[in-house]
Amino acid sequence: MNTHKSNKFHAKTETKGNVCTVFLSGELDLSVASDFRLVMEPLVGDTKLDLVINLKELKYIDSTGIGILLSILKSRQGMDVKFMVEDVPPQIQKLFDMTGISKFFTSQENSH
């Protein structure tokens, strides 16, 4: 399990079998984008792992964060490997819906 933490953003990875889940918490914006990229870079290219981003504890995401998620999606689709976003909080789901990107993420809905 790897953990990266700043004052306002935290990313923790957990691998079980062939599924790697990245748990995000706090605020994902321009100021922590490079931290998030560092966490994700080795995972995105690993074709042996299904990649899941869990947003349950994410409070805020800006256009930079959304752009990173979309670039991960594009990379993973190009390699024909799974990428999912799960446990999207209502305020972030609303943003995803407004920007039209909801349809691009295969989301696993868990009861809240």
Buried (B, 14 or more C-beta within 10 A) or exposed (E): EEEBEEEBBBBBBBBEEEEBBBBBBBBBBEBBBEBBEEBBEEBBEBEEBBBBBBBEEBBBBBEBBBEBBBEBBEBBEEEEBBBBBBBBBEEBBEBBEEEEBBEBBEBEEEEE
